[in-house]
Amino acid sequence: MDREISSIISAIAILKSKTGLSLARAEIAITAENIEEFKPTQETMTRAIQRLQELGFDVQPSAVTLTLQSKPALFEDVFKVKL
């Protein structure tokens, strides 16, 4: 039996930081003092939002990540996955 999938799902995208440090693989504690090192450039943020919206995602930015929301079919089509 297939499990039921919500009509809208979400995912978090971690963008490339301006320093090259990865939020996903941080080897140092992320603090208020060093958070700037993990932030993407404004250009990276703008381009990512624009492209994801063009693909049909609802995009909510934060300081270092993007939250993507859409129907499961869009995620499956864009990311070539089966949910």
Residue pairs with C-beta under 8 A, 6 or more apart in sequence:
5 72
5 83
6 72
7 71
8 69
8 70
8 71
9 69
9 70
9 71
9 72
9 75
9 83
10 67
10 68
10 69
11 67
11 68
11 75
12 65
12 66
12 67
12 68
13 48
13 52
13 65
13 66
13 67
13 68
14 22
14 23
14 24
14 64
14 65
15 40
15 44
15 45
15 48
15 64
15 65
15 66
16 40
16 44
17 23
17 37
17 38
17 39
17 40
17 64
18 37
18 39
18 40
18 41
18 44
19 37
19 38
21 37
21 38
22 38
23 30
23 38
23 64
23 65
26 38
28 34
30 38
35 63
35 64
38 64
39 63
39 64
40 48
40 64
45 61
45 66
48 66
49 59
49 61
49 66
52 59
52 66
52 68
53 59
55 74
55 78
56 70
56 74
56 78
57 68
57 69
57 70
57 74
57 78
58 68
58 69
58 70
59 66
59 67
59 68
59 69
60 66
60 67
60 69
61 67
68 75
72 83
75 81
75 83
76 82
76 83
